[in-house]
């Protein structure tokens, strides 16, 4: 897709600068970006309500969170390649239509199993949305300075959606049932379906390769078993099933890489990873999002179920950090023009490590004010790192492969969301189950429900006499917070590792 041009390309191949239509197109493309980030944040705050209403098991609760990013991550590369083939705008519109329809169905899911199924379907259509938005930006903005600003705005859209999610979601959850948070997709996507055909021109790869059905299957067989194995190991310890799942995932991944390297026109050009700037930026994305999502998984439940804040109050506690993430992503643009990207990312992630350090020092008893300050530091660093790393991913790839390259960046983001819950989130869940002391006087069914999740304990306590309820809640809250210190140390390690990788892989990249 070409953008509106204000001056011709010079004989020296100076990229043309985009005009007003391109910036209007960017505004339209922000709608699905906002939607996906709102969806992720709203769900975190709706988990206590979902836990009490549908009463999922601990594993079921994690799958409600995980199945959407898992399916989405498994299909992103395939959908990015499909967008290169059939048209990125067309795929975007198909994804938007399906996402809106399934979101409406998810809002009325009568059981945890059907909600998981709806979330899986949302993952399929979500995989059509995200590579399309970032790859269309690559084709709209050929001038790197404009593109860097556009990517910063795009990245800020994720943070803005996260900022709006808790506020809007909190208001909805205080007045309506948990399913109302899924209905947010409908009013967001209707303007996209109307305006995208008018403002966003079609873009595709002029010479796409054949559809790689086996490659699509192998990409799914890589992601799903590995995440399942990690989740099972964290909750139940070593077992033949968990180890076998990880082995299947690794073997499928090896076959996928081998197949892509041998194909004349691969679905994903694995040679992109031989570029240090590309691979380093992707890994930074992955580790940053793991640390961010793991933090949100703990904090959203701690604020509501331990401290006792309402969903709206919890959202307001996190709002300064989310706004800081937006501002940081935008302010880093002029800095990135003058300072080497590796130093910019490493400096930002050092701030994020400080946020986790605050949590590690205060432990599970941290008041809301400490969590607010921690998230401000975490958001400042990740906002800067995500803007710079995402711009590097799309600027180092050939323009005709923008969809597949963008899908790699999005895969890192969504895989990070999965692993953030599957590792840090599951670690807290496992610690809760090991540390909980169920008081005498509960039935076997009540003890089982309380032992599954903190939300389950809160639900059980609501049906118990006062003293027994207080005893159960005190034990459950202490058990939930027992793994916070270890989790925070792991978070520090994640962002520190990402900072080192940025310094090593991006040391020769010019601003």
SULDALIN-V123893 format. One record per residue. N is the residue number from 0. RES is the residue in one small letter. PSI is psi in degrees with one decimal (* if undefined). Layout:
BEGIN
N_RES_PSI ; N_RES_PSI
END
This chain:
BEGIN
0_x_135.2 ; 1_x_150.9 ; 2_x_170.8 ; 3_x_133.6 ; 4_x_134.0 ; 5_x_-14.6 ; 6_x_154.0 ; 7_x_156.3 ; 8_x_134.8 ; 9_x_166.7 ; 10_x_-19.3 ; 11_x_14.9 ; 12_x_35.5 ; 13_x_126.9 ; 14_x_141.1 ; 15_x_144.0 ; 16_x_140.9 ; 17_x_150.4 ; 18_x_-160.9 ; 19_x_-37.8 ; 20_x_-37.0 ; 21_x_-41.3 ; 22_x_-32.2 ; 23_x_-38.6 ; 24_x_-38.2 ; 25_x_-42.2 ; 26_x_-39.8 ; 27_x_-41.2 ; 28_x_-16.8 ; 29_x_-21.1 ; 30_x_-52.5 ; 31_x_-29.9 ; 32_x_-46.5 ; 33_x_-40.5 ; 34_x_-48.7 ; 35_x_-41.2 ; 36_x_-37.6 ; 37_x_-43.5 ; 38_x_-43.8 ; 39_x_-43.6 ; 40_x_-42.7 ; 41_x_-40.9 ; 42_x_-41.0 ; 43_x_-41.8 ; 44_x_-20.0 ; 45_x_-9.2 ; 46_x_-44.5 ; 47_x_-40.6 ; 48_x_-41.0 ; 49_x_-40.9 ; 50_x_-42.2 ; 51_x_-33.5 ; 52_x_-45.5 ; 53_x_-15.1 ; 54_x_55.1 ; 55_x_158.7 ; 56_x_174.3 ; 57_x_-42.7 ; 58_x_-40.6 ; 59_x_-40.2 ; 60_x_-43.6 ; 61_x_-35.2 ; 62_x_-30.8 ; 63_x_-40.7 ; 64_x_-43.4 ; 65_x_-30.5 ; 66_x_-34.7 ; 67_x_-56.8 ; 68_x_-26.1 ; 69_x_-51.5 ; 70_x_-42.7 ; 71_x_-47.3 ; 72_x_-38.2 ; 73_x_-26.9 ; 74_x_-6.9 ; 75_x_-45.5 ; 76_x_-44.1 ; 77_x_-43.7 ; 78_x_-34.6 ; 79_x_-42.9 ; 80_x_-39.5 ; 81_x_-39.5 ; 82_x_-38.7 ; 83_x_-31.2 ; 84_x_-53.8 ; 85_x_-10.7 ; 86_x_126.1 ; 87_x_-37.0 ; 88_x_-41.2 ; 89_x_-45.0 ; 90_x_-37.3 ; 91_x_-44.1 ; 92_x_-38.1 ; 93_x_-46.6 ; 94_x_-40.5 ; 95_x_-41.8 ; 96_x_-48.5 ; 97_x_-40.0 ; 98_x_-42.7 ; 99_x_-43.3 ; 100_x_-44.9 ; 101_x_-33.3 ; 102_x_-41.6 ; 103_x_-38.3 ; 104_x_-40.1 ; 105_x_-32.1 ; 106_x_-25.0 ; 107_x_21.7 ; 108_x_127.1 ; 109_x_-7.5 ; 110_x_163.5 ; 111_x_-37.5 ; 112_x_-42.8 ; 113_x_-31.7 ; 114_x_-39.9 ; 115_x_-42.7 ; 116_x_-42.1 ; 117_x_-40.2 ; 118_x_-35.3 ; 119_x_-42.7 ; 120_x_-37.4 ; 121_x_-33.9 ; 122_x_-37.7 ; 123_x_-49.2 ; 124_x_-31.3 ; 125_x_-32.5 ; 126_x_-22.7 ; 127_x_-25.4 ; 128_x_-50.2 ; 129_x_-47.1 ; 130_x_-31.9 ; 131_x_-42.9 ; 132_x_-48.9 ; 133_x_-38.4 ; 134_x_-34.3 ; 135_x_-34.6 ; 136_x_-37.6 ; 137_x_-37.0 ; 138_x_-24.4 ; 139_x_-45.4 ; 140_x_96.4 ; 141_x_-24.3 ; 142_x_126.8 ; 143_x_-37.1 ; 144_x_-43.5 ; 145_x_-40.5 ; 146_x_-39.9 ; 147_x_-41.6 ; 148_x_-41.3 ; 149_x_-41.7 ; 150_x_-36.5 ; 151_x_-41.8 ; 152_x_-41.4 ; 153_x_-46.4 ; 154_x_-37.7 ; 155_x_-28.2 ; 156_x_-38.9 ; 157_x_-47.3 ; 158_x_-39.4 ; 159_x_-42.3 ; 160_x_-39.4 ; 161_x_-34.4 ; 162_x_-40.5 ; 163_x_-33.0 ; 164_x_-54.1 ; 165_x_-36.8 ; 166_x_-54.7 ; 167_x_-44.2 ; 168_x_-39.9 ; 169_x_-42.2 ; 170_x_-42.9 ; 171_x_-44.3 ; 172_x_-23.0 ; 173_x_-16.9 ; 174_x_-20.2 ; 175_x_-179.9 ; 176_x_168.8 ; 177_x_-30.3 ; 178_x_-18.0 ; 179_x_-24.0 ; 180_x_-27.4 ; 181_x_-25.2 ; 182_x_-9.6 ; 183_x_-27.0 ; 184_x_-31.2 ; 185_x_-54.5 ; 186_x_-19.6 ; 187_x_-40.3 ; 188_x_-22.6 ; 189_x_-46.2 ; 190_x_-34.7 ; 191_x_-45.7 ; 192_x_-28.3 ; 193_x_-44.0 ; 194_x_-29.4 ; 195_x_-44.2 ; 196_x_-23.1 ; 197_x_-35.1 ; 198_x_-25.8 ; 199_x_115.8 ; 200_x_154.1 ; 201_x_149.6 ; 202_x_136.9 ; 203_x_168.1 ; 204_x_125.1 ; 205_x_-18.8 ; 206_x_68.7 ; 207_x_154.2 ; 208_x_178.9 ; 209_x_157.2 ; 210_x_132.0 ; 211_x_83.0 ; 212_x_-41.6 ; 213_x_-36.8 ; 214_x_-38.0 ; 215_x_-45.3 ; 216_x_-43.3 ; 217_x_-34.7 ; 218_x_-38.9 ; 219_x_-40.6 ; 220_x_-13.6 ; 221_x_-48.4 ; 222_x_-50.7 ; 223_x_-49.2 ; 224_x_-36.8 ; 225_x_-46.8 ; 226_x_-41.2 ; 227_x_-43.7 ; 228_x_-41.7 ; 229_x_-44.7 ; 230_x_-44.2 ; 231_x_-41.2 ; 232_x_-42.6 ; 233_x_-36.7 ; 234_x_-44.9 ; 235_x_-3.2 ; 236_x_-175.5 ; 237_x_136.2 ; 238_x_162.0 ; 239_x_-37.0 ; 240_x_-45.7 ; 241_x_-42.6 ; 242_x_-42.0 ; 243_x_-39.6 ; 244_x_-43.8 ; 245_x_-40.1 ; 246_x_-42.8 ; 247_x_-43.2 ; 248_x_-44.9 ; 249_x_-43.3 ; 250_x_-41.5 ; 251_x_-38.7 ; 252_x_-41.5 ; 253_x_-41.5 ; 254_x_-37.5 ; 255_x_-47.1 ; 256_x_-45.7 ; 257_x_-42.4 ; 258_x_-43.6 ; 259_x_-36.0 ; 260_x_-26.4 ; 261_x_-16.2 ; 262_x_139.7 ; 263_x_-40.8 ; 264_x_92.1 ; 265_x_154.6 ; 266_x_-40.8 ; 267_x_119.8 ; 268_x_100.7 ; 269_x_-16.5 ; 270_x_-16.7 ; 271_x_-32.4 ; 272_x_-11.3 ; 273_x_-10.6 ; 274_x_116.5 ; 275_x_-38.7 ; 276_x_-39.5 ; 277_x_-54.4 ; 278_x_-39.0 ; 279_x_-42.6 ; 280_x_-38.9 ; 281_x_-43.5 ; 282_x_-38.6 ; 283_x_-44.2 ; 284_x_-47.9 ; 285_x_-52.5 ; 286_x_-35.7 ; 287_x_-43.6 ; 288_x_-35.6 ; 289_x_-46.9 ; 290_x_-37.9 ; 291_x_-49.9 ; 292_x_-38.6 ; 293_x_-38.6 ; 294_x_-47.3 ; 295_x_-35.6 ; 296_x_-44.1 ; 297_x_-50.1 ; 298_x_-41.4 ; 299_x_-36.9 ; 300_x_-36.9 ; 301_x_-45.0 ; 302_x_-39.8 ; 303_x_-46.6 ; 304_x_-20.8 ; 305_x_-55.3 ; 306_x_-33.3 ; 307_x_22.3 ; 308_x_156.8 ; 309_x_165.4 ; 310_x_-40.3 ; 311_x_-43.9 ; 312_x_-39.5 ; 313_x_-41.7 ; 314_x_-38.0 ; 315_x_-32.0 ; 316_x_-39.2 ; 317_x_-13.9 ; 318_x_-44.7 ; 319_x_-39.6 ; 320_x_-39.1 ; 321_x_-38.8 ; 322_x_-37.6 ; 323_x_-37.4 ; 324_x_-41.6 ; 325_x_-52.1 ; 326_x_-41.9 ; 327_x_-41.7 ; 328_x_-32.9 ; 329_x_-41.1 ; 330_x_-22.0 ; 331_x_-15.7 ; 332_x_-53.8 ; 333_x_-30.6 ; 334_x_-40.9 ; 335_x_-17.6 ; 336_x_-25.0 ; 337_x_-25.2 ; 338_x_140.9 ; 339_x_134.8 ; 340_x_-38.3 ; 341_x_-40.1 ; 342_x_-38.7 ; 343_x_-48.6 ; 344_x_-45.1 ; 345_x_-40.2 ; 346_x_-42.8 ; 347_x_-43.5 ; 348_x_-23.2 ; 349_x_-39.4 ; 350_x_-42.9 ; 351_x_-39.4 ; 352_x_-35.4 ; 353_x_-35.1 ; 354_x_-45.9 ; 355_x_-32.7 ; 356_x_-38.5 ; 357_x_-43.2 ; 358_x_-40.7 ; 359_x_-37.3 ; 360_x_-31.9 ; 361_x_-20.4 ; 362_x_-164.9 ; 363_x_-15.5 ; 364_x_14.4 ; 365_x_132.1 ; 366_x_170.9 ; 367_x_-30.4 ; 368_x_-37.7 ; 369_x_-40.4 ; 370_x_-36.7 ; 371_x_-48.8 ; 372_x_-39.2 ; 373_x_-42.0 ; 374_x_-28.7 ; 375_x_-46.5 ; 376_x_-44.0 ; 377_x_-44.6 ; 378_x_-38.2 ; 379_x_-44.3 ; 380_x_-44.4 ; 381_x_-34.7 ; 382_x_-45.0 ; 383_x_-45.0 ; 384_x_-40.0 ; 385_x_-38.9 ; 386_x_-49.8 ; 387_x_-43.8 ; 388_x_-39.3 ; 389_x_-39.0 ; 390_x_-36.4 ; 391_x_-37.3 ; 392_x_-48.8 ; 393_x_-24.1 ; 394_x_-21.0 ; 395_x_-5.2 ; 396_x_151.4 ; 397_x_143.7 ; 398_x_-32.2 ; 399_x_-15.2 ; 400_x_25.8 ; 401_x_-37.7 ; 402_x_-48.7 ; 403_x_-40.0 ; 404_x_-43.0 ; 405_x_-36.1 ; 406_x_-33.6 ; 407_x_-44.2 ; 408_x_-44.0 ; 409_x_-34.3 ; 410_x_-42.6 ; 411_x_-41.7 ; 412_x_-50.3 ; 413_x_-36.0 ; 414_x_-36.4 ; 415_x_-39.3 ; 416_x_-40.4 ; 417_x_-50.9 ; 418_x_-29.2 ; 419_x_-41.6 ; 420_x_-40.9 ; 421_x_-27.0 ; 422_x_-69.4 ; 423_x_-44.4 ; 424_x_-43.2 ; 425_x_-31.5 ; 426_x_-43.3 ; 427_x_-41.0 ; 428_x_-43.8 ; 429_x_-40.0 ; 430_x_-39.4 ; 431_x_-48.3 ; 432_x_-34.5 ; 433_x_-32.9 ; 434_x_-17.5 ; 435_x_130.2 ; 436_x_109.9 ; 437_x_122.7 ; 438_x_156.3 ; 439_x_149.4 ; 440_x_-7.1 ; 441_x_148.2 ; 442_x_167.5 ; 443_x_-39.6 ; 444_x_-40.9 ; 445_x_-41.3 ; 446_x_-40.5 ; 447_x_-44.1 ; 448_x_-42.9 ; 449_x_-31.0 ; 450_x_-11.7 ; 451_x_-55.6 ; 452_x_162.1 ; 453_x_-39.4 ; 454_x_-37.7 ; 455_x_-39.5 ; 456_x_-41.1 ; 457_x_-40.8 ; 458_x_-42.5 ; 459_x_-40.8 ; 460_x_-28.8 ; 461_x_-19.3 ; 462_x_8.2 ; 463_x_158.5 ; 464_x_156.4 ; 465_x_-58.4 ; 466_x_-40.6 ; 467_x_-37.5 ; 468_x_-44.4 ; 469_x_-38.5 ; 470_x_-43.8 ; 471_x_-44.2 ; 472_x_-40.5 ; 473_x_-43.6 ; 474_x_-42.1 ; 475_x_-42.4 ; 476_x_-40.4 ; 477_x_-38.0 ; 478_x_-40.6 ; 479_x_-40.7 ; 480_x_-5.9 ; 481_x_-26.8 ; 482_x_6.6 ; 483_x_-42.4 ; 484_x_-47.7 ; 485_x_-41.4 ; 486_x_-41.1 ; 487_x_-38.8 ; 488_x_-40.5 ; 489_x_-40.3 ; 490_x_-42.3 ; 491_x_-43.4 ; 492_x_-37.8 ; 493_x_-50.1 ; 494_x_-31.8 ; 495_x_-41.0 ; 496_x_-42.8 ; 497_x_-39.2 ; 498_x_-42.3 ; 499_x_-42.5 ; 500_x_-40.7 ; 501_x_-43.2 ; 502_x_-37.3 ; 503_x_-47.2 ; 504_x_-21.5 ; 505_x_14.2 ; 506_x_-22.2 ; 507_x_3.0 ; 508_x_130.1 ; 509_x_152.2 ; 510_x_*
END
